[in-house]
Structure formats: C-alpha cells, structure tokens
Amino acid sequence: MGSKVAVLKTSPESVLKDYRRVMKKAEYKKYLPSSKDVILKLNLSWSLYFPACSTEPWQLDGVLRVLKGDKYSIIAVENKTVVTDPWKGAKQNKWIDILRKNNLTFRSLTNCDWIDYIPKHEMIAMYDIFPRGFKIPEIFIGRSVLHLPTMKTHGHTTMTGAMKNAFGGLLREHRHHSHKLIHEILVDLLQIQKEIHTGIFAVMDGTVAGDGAGPRTMTPKIKNYILASGDQVAIDAVAAKMMGFDPLKIPFIKIAHDRGLGMGDVDQIDIIGDDITNVNFHFHTEKSPVIYWDQMFRKGKLSFLEPIIFHTPIFKIPIFLSAFYHDFLWYPLVGKKHIKEFMKTDWGKLFKTY
C-alpha cells in the first residue's frame, strides 16, 4: 500500500462526524483487521489537563464511535512515567467517562504483564540504552494498535506524533534514559511495532495544536485540523510540514524513511481530503528548563554527571524539580491563563460538555 495521509479541516460542531470521515479516507479497515483486538494507545503527556497536550476527549469520542460501530474489540491503555499518573490523567482529560459510555475500561500498563522481547530485526540504539535487554507489554503482541497523538512541538524531538506515542507504550517508566538517543529509539520502536502488531494506524488531533516548549509548557493555538494514516512516518511528516518544519531534517523521520519503515518525503505522500499546500503554522520548538537540563546532563557538557544524576537515588531530586516546575510553578502561573482563554473558545466549550 502506498503512503496515504488523510487531512480534514473541522469544527466543534462537526468534529465527531469528521473523525469518521478522516478515518475512512485513510482506509483504516485495511490496517486494522476486524478479527483482531485493537490496542487504543492514548497519549498522556501530563497528568493535568492542558490543551493540545494529551489525547483530547472529542478525539477519543470520535474514534470510539467508529470502532464500536464496526464491532471492534478495544483495549484502551496508557502508561506512566516518573512524573505522570495515568489514572489521574485519564480523569483530568475526560477519558474515563467516555470509555465508560462505550462499555470500556481504562487500563494502566503498569498493571499489565511485561515480558522480555528480543527483536527480529537489527536495532539501532535499544541495546545501547538497555544493554541487558528490555520488556514490552504482553497484551500488545498479536493485536493491532491505534495511536491517538496530538499535534505539538517537543523539546527532545522537534515535534511529536504517532511515532513518539509508541514510546509511552512499549517502554516502562525508566524510558527516560532513551532521551540520550531518542530519535534512534523511536525508529527502533517502530520496527518492533511492525514485528508484534497485526496492524498499525494513527489518528492525530490538531484542532488545538501546541507551539513552543512542548510537550507540556506550550502555547495552545486553534488550528482545526485532524489527520489519519496507516503510515506512522508519513502522518508525522505531514504534521511536521503543516507545523512549519522540514520533515526530513527531523532525525527520527529521516532515519525511519531511509530504513524503509515509512514515507518521510511529503512530496511522495498521497495527501487526501483538504488542500494543505499553503498551510504553515510557523511553529517554533523551544526547550523548557526541564528538557534543557535533561539534555545537558545526558549528552551535553555535563554528561559526565549522567551516571550520578540518573542512575542513583539522586534521581529523585530531578523528579521532584520537574514536578514542582510543571505542576506548582508553570501550570498555576502561566498554564491556567492559557486554559482560561482556551475555555472561552468553541473548543473549550466543547471540552466542558464532557
């Protein structure tokens, strides 16, 4: 199958129907066999709600209406990090009620069985980061996966989308060590997905997109777009182009493209739906203090301190500082102002209905 990405302009009034349209245009049934369970991999970048940060409620609602209508068996999951709580995030982002209305339950991957996995193909960086091997969730094997990322910038990877969403599913909470070789790790994870899943699909929300110091401390901007594709590289490339980046200058897209794991050249992608030829959000990726210092200690001038900072009990200090900065400093002083303005918009009003 050639690389195809469906892109639609949408509105709060039509978004649920538009999710059905965008998935059909991207031919989701070709990628998600109805005979196989679908792992619905939600995207939680923050335990607190912030626009564009995590899977939006209408994104989950719209996709579930399609899958439930087609009688798919669905398992909705998300993982934790050292600074996020999946259950708190599921409540803050209104996922719990939406899942309940669809007779589904939310599953935290921390409560699932993880098993050792030996990849069938050569890895670029996995064994550099995890020399003793690594585990993946057992429930992922032999099932399809549908990723629900949002369109936003990311201080570690320029932008984040479908490929980065697998990072939060296939690796345990100590995946932060992968930041050292994050682009290569994302490519390895895509290769692993192709080995273990019966199908891979992504539906990205860009109704409100995140600009600046993503994936959390961003400026939310209303853009009114949604995307869908069975090619994880292609959907990220198209999203990157729409945001104003050159996709093939983003390492994880370029490496995946060069290794034949997907199409990163937008000129060779069949973009269907609305014309986005002249779309350019002019986004710019910035680095929050947390990401700046993380990179400084992992691969910057202070990398000689990495074994002490990240591999001893001292790591509790960076965890505390990250939580303090995000939850108790930036969120109340800056984030809530953005949220207040967002809630005045039509998308904010839609959020309140959930």
N, C-alpha and C positions, 0 to 999 in steps of 0.2 A: 504493500500500500504506500502511495506517495504521501509526503508530509502535507497535512491539511490542518489549518487553524481557522476556526470559526470565530468571528468577532462581531458583536452586535452593540449598537447604541441602545440604551434602555432608560427607564424611568421608574420611580417608585410605584407608579400605577400599573406598569406592565411587566415589572421585573420577573415575577413568578412565571408568567407565560413565556417570557423571553429566555428564561433558563431552559425551558423545554425546547424552544426553537434553536438555541445555540448548540445544545447537545445533539439534536437531530441533524443539524447542518454538519456537525463534526463526526457524524455516523458512529455514535457511541456504542451501538449494538455490535459493531464489528470488533470492538476492543474489549467489550465486557460480555462474555458468553453467559446467556441466561441460566445455564446449568450450573454455574459456579457462584459461590458466595462472593460478595463484594465487600472488601475492607474499605470503609469510608474513612479515609485518613484526614481528620480535621487539622486545622492549623492554629496552634496556640502559641503566640509569641509573648503574651503577657497574661498573668492571672487576672488582671484588671481589664475592664473594657476600655478600649481606645479605638477610634475609627481607623479602619484600614489595617489594623494591627493583626487581627485574627479573623478566622472564618466568620463572615457576617451572618446574622440569623436568616435573612432572606436568601442568602446563598445556599445554606443548608436546607431551608424550607423548599426552595425551588428544585434542587437536585433530588431531594427525597420524594417529591411528588412524582417526578419522572420515574425513578427507580421502583417506587411502590406500585405505580400504575402498571409497570411491566412485570410485577411479581418477583423482583429480585430479592434474594435473601441477603440482608445487610448487617454488617457488624461495624458500628461506629466507634472509633478509637482515637485516643491521643495519649501522648507520653508526658513525662515530667522532665524538668531539667533541675539543676541545682538551685534555680531561682524561680521556678514556676510550679504551681499546683494544678494538675489537670481538672480536678473536681471543682475547685474554686473558679477556674477559668471557664468551665462548661456552664456554670451557673451565671457568671458575670456576662457571658456572651449569648445567653438565652438558648443554649443548645439543649439543655435538659428538657425543657417544656416542649420544644419542637420534636425531639426524639420520642418523648412520651406520647404525644398526639399521634405519632406514627407507629405506636406499639413497639418501640425500640428502646433499648437501654444504652447508656453511655458506658464504655469500658476503658478504664485506665490501663495502659500497657504495663504499668508497674505491678498489676495483679494478674498478669498473664505469664505463662511459662516461656522462658527464653532458652534456646538450645544452641549449642556450638554449631557454627556454619563454616564450611570450607568451600570457597568459591570455585566454580568450574573453570573460570577464565582468569587470566593474569590480572592481578591488582596493581594499581599504580602506587598507592600510598597506605592502604589499610594496614599492612603489616609493619610499616614504619611507625604508625601510631599505636597499633595494637600487636606488638611482636609475639605475644603469647596466644593470639587468636581472639575471636570475638563471638558474641552471641546475637541472634536475631529472634524476634517473636515467633513462636511455633505456629501461631494461628495465621501468619502471613503466607506460609508455604502452601502452594496448591490452590490459592484463592486469587481473585482479581483484586486490584486496588484502584480506588478513585480518589485523587488528591483534590483538596479544596483550599488552595492558597489564595492570598490576596496580592494585589499589585502594589509593591512597595520597594523602597530602597533598603539596602542593608550594608552596614559598615564593613562587614567582612567580605561580602561578595558583590558589591556594587548594587545589585538588585537581587530580589529573591522571588521564587515562584514555585513551579512544580518540582523541579529537581531538588531544591532545598527542603521541600516539605517531607521528602523521604528521610532526610537527616534526622528528623524528630520521631521517626517511626522505627527505623531499622537499627538504631544505636541506643544504648542505655544512657542514663543521665550523665555519665562521665564522658559523653561525646564531645564535651567542650575541649578536650585535648586535640580534637581534629581541627580546631581553628588554625593550627600551625600549618596544615596542608589542606585547607578547606576546599579549594577548587578541585584538587585531585580526588579527595574523598567523595565529593558529590558525584563525580564521574564513576568511581568505583561502586557507589551505591546504586546508580542507575544500572550498571552491569549486573549487579546482584538482583535487582528487581526483575530484570529480564530473565534471570535464571529461575526465580522462585514463583513468580506470579503467572496466572493464566491469562491475564490481560492487564493493561495499564492505561489509565485515562486521567485527564485533569480538567477541572472546571475552575477558572480563575475569576475572582471578583475585582473589578476595577471601577465599581460605582463610586466609591470614595477611595482614592489612592494615597499612598504615603510618600511624602517627599522629605529629604533631609537626612537626619541621623537615625535611620531605621536600624532594626525593625520595630523599635518602640517609640523613641522620642522624636516623632516626626511632625510635620505639618500636614494635616489631612486636607485633601483637595478633591472636590467633587468632579468626577470625570465621566460618569455614566456609561461605562463600558463593561462588558462581560466577555470572556473568552473560553473556548473549549478545544481540546485536541487529544488525539491518541499518541502524539509525539511530544514527549516531555521537553526535549531540547527545542523543538520548534515553537511551542507555546511560550517558553521563556524568552526565546529570541524575538518573537513578535512583541511581547510585552516590553522587553528592553528597548526595542526600536520605538515603540509608542511613548515610552518614558523619556526618550531623547538620548539613549546610549547606542553605541555601535556594538551590536551583539557579539561579533567575532573578536572584539577587543576585551570581552569579559572571559577570563580564562576557563571557567567551568563549561561555558557554552562552546568555546573554541576547541577544547580538548575532546569533549563529547562528540562534536561534529567531526573532528579529524579521525576519531576512532570508530566512526560509523554507527554511533548509538542514537543518532537523530540528526535532524537538519537544522543547522545554526545559521545558514545563509538565507536571510529573509527573501532575497530575490528568487530563491528556488522553492519557496513555500507557497502553497496554494491557499491564499487568504480569501475566505469566503464570508459573505454577509455584507457588512457595511464597508464602504471605501475608507481606508485609513491612510491613504497615500500621503496626505499632508498633515497627519496627526503627529504632534510633537509636544509633549507636556513640558519639556525643558526642565526636567528634574535634575537635581544635583545630590550626589551621595555625600553625606558628612559622617563624621565619627563621633559618637557620644564619648564622654570621658572614660566610660567603662570599656568600650571597644578599643579606644586609643591605647589605654594602659594594658589591656589584654594582649594586643599585638606587640606592644613594646617589650613585654616580658616573655612572649612566646617566640618572636622572631626578629625583634628589634635590637637596639643597643644594650638592652638589659636582659637579653635572652640567657645570659649565664646564670641568672637567678631562677630560671624556669623550674629546675628540679626542686628548689626550695619552696617557691610560691605555689606550684600546682600539684606537687606530689608529696606533701607533708601536711600535718594538721594546720599549718599556717594558712592553707587554702580557705579555711573558714573565715578568715579576715576579708579576702576579696569577695566572697559570697555575701557577707554582711554589708560590705560597702556598696555592692551592686544593688542589693535590695533596698538599702537606705536611699541611695541616689534616685533610683527609679520610683519606688513606691512612696517615699516620705519627703522627697525633695522636688523632683521634676514634676511628678504627677499632680500634687496639690498646687504647686506654684505656677506651672506652665500648662500641663496637660488638661486640667479642669477648665481652663479658659478656652482651649480648643474644643473640648467636649460641649461646653455651654453654647458656643457658636454653631457647632455641628447640629445640636439638638433643635436649633431653630430652622434648619433646612428641611426639605421634604424627606430626605433620607433619615434625618434624626427623628422626625415624626413617625416614620415607618418603624424605626427601631423601638420606639416607645410602645408600639402596638403589640409587640411580642411579650 
